[in-house]
Amino acid sequence: MPGEDVREAVRVATGALEAFVFLPELPARGPGADMTGRTAGLLAELYAHVEPSGWRISDRPGRDTRRARAWLREDLDALEEFTQGFTGALKIAAVGPGTLAAALERRNGEAMLGDAGACRDLADSLAEGLRGHLAEVRRRVPGARVVLQVDEPSLPAVLTGRVPTASGYRTHRAVDRAVAEETLRRLVAVAGDDPVVVHCCAPGVPFALLRRAGARAVSVDFSLITERDDEAIGEAVEDGVALFAGVVPADGAVAGALSDPAGTVGGVRSLWRRLGLSPEALAESVTVTPACGLAGASPAYARAALSHCVRAARSLANDPE
């Protein structure tokens, strides 16, 4: 979400989406409030600090780690304040193991992705940290059904060997898909009976891998989906995996983007027809979302986009065909 006022962001997140609220991230506050920094602050017995090139592993918790953790506590305080008596779904987010390994640097400046042992340690630390974070959220909002969103925008690049090294002259070796799947499966298990959605706003979303790893939903930028993805999406939906369709533009640059709720979900209806799936299943299988994060939008547009998601979803439910 845009801005630096977490209480206002939480008020919007809990007010515009009454049945499915979320804990917002406010990267405009600076390092530690960004998605990588917030997740680095969750790690168990691993620490990170900010370098000009990005986040780098540290020997001990320093100012950047303390700041990330302090902001998260502030965010959870605001969430608790605005969710008194709440009993719906509550989504929290963290960066997934593949994207985190591509973003976090080892002490030599290279991504952790280049060291298989470091990747295993990072995944274990992330799982333990998330276990504690989930417990804290459940304690603060006891009536909520927590939904864990795992952000994996870099996963397609990780799997295909397209993550550049520090020099930029070559790329890291592709991670074996079986290893990536098992790593993600262990992270999904941390959520227990609570559902996990994997968000990947990049081309080439590995739907089959995510489905086998236990994701209950896959969140995508719908504009990047092509007919080549149809079979994988169809198999996932038939296996009970929900689709979080990012059909609402993440900023206000597209003229008239919020003027036609029915038109916003027209592509989803077309996909359903191509897949030969029951229109009646649309409302249960599809959640309408922004294409990606709203941090680059104006506060007014962010509020309007979330409200538009509700109207577009209602249109899809009332007229699935």
Secondary structure by P-SEA (a helix, b strand, c coil): cccccaaaaaaaaaaaccccccccccccccccccaaaaaaaacccbbbbbccccbbbbccccaaaaaaaaaaaaaaaaaaaaccccccbbbbbbbcaaaaaacccccccccccccaaaaaaaaaaaaaaaaaaaaaaaaaccccbbbbbbbccaaaaaaaccccccccccccccccaaaaaaaaaaaaaccccbbbbbbbcccccaaaaaaaacccccccccccccccaaaaaaaaaaabbbbbccccccccccccccccccccaaaaaaaaaaaccccccccccbbbbcccccccccaaaaaaaaaaaaaaaaaaaaccc
